[in-house]
Amino acid sequence: MVTKASVSANAISRDRSWHDSLGDGFPDSARLDSTPDRQNFTRWFTFLAETQYYAASPRARVEVQDCAALIRFAYRNSLVAHSPAWREEAEIPYDPGFGDVAKFNYPYGSLGRALFRTRPGPAEPADLEQGAFAEFADSATLLRYNTFPISRDLRAARPGDLLFFRQPAQREPFHTMLFVGNSYYQPQGSDWIVYHTGDLPGRRGEIREVRAATLLEHPDPRWRPLISNPNFLGVYRLEILR
């Protein structure tokens, strides 16, 4: 029997699950607040993004068509339960041996499938119904509502951080890259970066991987992650890790 008291208790429980202690729009229930969870998420996040360059899964070949899509794909799949069935479908080339996030598994967290915040403001219990979270987020949305700034100095980047650029002359001005750090495939270097180019003139875009040291010497200065480059917005970290 549903009583007024039980309805009230459910409402209180839901309000608590949407408590936003930082006021940044993410409920505390959606944050990874333990060190093991943050480590496991970051390892899967960087591994899955880099893996799409070396051995893209069938699903990624369909889903990942621009830079934000690569981030969304790796983010979502870092939060799933990495069961044998998932591993078979994902066709990852080897088992990296990482643990899973323990706090919740996608899509069974408080946000369900709508992982990405789409507008400013603190988290509220009605956010899901009112479209404040969605399954889709472009680079501008990732920048504004799903990450927080770390530095404009690339040396501050840690594995799992995002680099953002703004190129006003382009049709899609915002662009993001993922800082991997130590590669899961290359024996040397601790400054690897992976990204999707988005559409290129006359052809579809592609996933690329480059070392930060190489990117700093990019032939087009607009793409150099330097403090002196006004098109480089800086290093950002995911809100889920704050």
N, C-alpha and C positions, 0 to 999 in steps of 0.2 A: 504494500500500500504506500503510495506516495503522499507524504504529508507536507504541510507548509514548512515544518522544521527540517525535513530532509532536503527540500528544494533550497532552503536558506543555507544549509550546510554545504550543498554542492556549489552554490554561488560563492560562498566564502572560500572554499577550496580552490575554485577557479581563479578568484581574485588574487589569492596568494601565489598561484602558479604564474601569474602575470606580473608579479612584483618586479619592478625595474629599478634596482638599487643605484644604477649609474645614470639613469635618466637619458639614455642614449637610444631608446627605442626597442631594445632587446630585453625580453623577460629573462630574469635570472635562471628560470627553468630551461632556457635554450642555450645557456652558456656552458662551456666545458670548464668547470671550476676545479678540477683536480689535475695535478701534474701528469699522471699516467694518461688521462684522457686527452690532454692537450698534445702530449708527445705522440700518441697513437694516431690522432687525427692528422697532425702535421706530417707524420711519416707517410700515411696513406695518401694524403693530399698531394704531396710533392712526387711521390712514386707514381701515382696514377696519371698525373699531368705529364710527367716526363715519359712514361710508358707509351702514351699516345703518339709520341714522336717516333719511337722505335718499333712499336707493334700495336697500332691502333686497333681497338676492339671493333667488331661490327657495329655496335650501337654508337660508339664514339664517331665512327665515320659518317653516320647519319646526323647525329646531334651537333657535333662540333663544327660550326661554320664560321665562327669569328672568335675574337679573343675572350669575350665574356663567356661564351658557350664552353670554352675549355675550362674556365674556372668553375662554372656551375656544374659541369660534368664531374670534375675531380672532387669538388666540395660534397656534392650529394652522395657520391659513391664512397667517400671516406667515412660517412656516417652510417652506412648500412651494416648489417650483420654479414660478415664475409664468409658465408657458408660455402660448402663444396659446390652447391648448385650455382651460387653467385660466381664463384671462381671459374666454373666451367663456362658459364655464359660470357663472362668478361674476357676470357681467353688471355689472362695475364701470362706472360712468358715464363715466370717463375714465382714461387711463393716467397715473399720477402720476409715472412716470419713475424709480422707485426701483430700486436693484439688489437682487439676491437675497442671502440669507445664503449664504456660501460654505462654511462649515465642514461643514454637513450640510443635507440637505433632508428634511422630513417626507415619508414615515414611515421614512426610511432611516438615522436616527441611532441611537445606542446604546440609546435608549429605545423605538425602534419607534413604535408608536401610543400607547403608555402614557406620555404626557408629564408627568403630574401625580403628585407624591409624595402618599402617603395616610397616612403614619405617621412618627413621629420616628425618629431614629437616623442614623448615617452610612451612606453608600452601600455596598452589598455586592454581589458578583457574582450572588448568588442572589435579589436583590430582585425582578426581573421575575417569576420563577417563584413567588415567595412573596407577590405582591400588594402590594408596597410602592409600585408605580407603577400608574396606571390611566389610561384614557381620560377618565374622569369625575372631576370635583372640584367640590364645592359651595363656597359662599363661605367657610365655616368652614375647609375643607380648603385652599383657596387662601391664606387668611390664615395658617394655622398651619404649613404645610409647603412652600409654594411662593413665598413672599415673605419679605422681611425688613424690619424697621421703619426708616424714615428720620426721621420727626419727627411730632409732633402739631400742628405749625405748618404750615398749608396753604401758606404761602409757600415752603416747601422742596420742593414738588412739581415734578417735571419731566415732560415728555411721556412717557407710558407708565406712569407710576406709578398705583397703585390707592389709592383712599380707602375705608376700611372703617368701617362703623357696626355697632353692636350694639343692637338694640331688643328687650329681654327680653320685652316683652308680646306680641310677634308670634310666630306659629307657626314661621316661619323667621327667627330673630333676627338672623342675620348678613347684611349687605348690602354690596355693593361697587360703586364707580363708577370710571370710567377718566378720568384727567386727560389731555386731548388737548393743551392749550396753544393754540397757534395753529390755528385751524380751517382745514380744507381746503375749506370751503364758504362761510364767513362772512368778509367783508372786514375786519371789525374785531374787536378783542379778542384777548388772548393767554392767556385763562384758561378755555377751554371744557372742559366735562365732559360725558361721555356715559354713559348707564346704562340698564338695563332695570328697570322698576318691580317686576317679578314680578306675580303675580295681584293684582288690585284688587277691592274689594268688588263682587260681582255681575258682574264682567266680566274678560276677559283683560287681562294687563298689556301694556305697550308700551315701546318705546325712546324715551327723551327726551334732549334736549340742553339744557344750561343753562350760563350763565357762573358762575364761582365767586363773583363779586361778588353775583350774584342769589341763589345758594344760601346765602350768608352771611346773607341777610335772609329766609330761608324762614319762612313763617307758623308752622310747627311748630318750635320751638327744638330738638327732638330731632334734626332733620336739618341743623342748621347745623354746618359743619366748623370748629368753634372749639375751642381748648384748654379753654375753660371748660365745654364740653358733654361730660359723661361718656359719652354714647352715641357720640361720635366717637372711634374708636380710633386714627386717625392716617393718615399717608401711608406706604405700603409700596411696595417695588420688587421686581420679579420676580427669583427666584433665578437664572434663566437669564442675568441681566445682572450678577450679582455677580462 
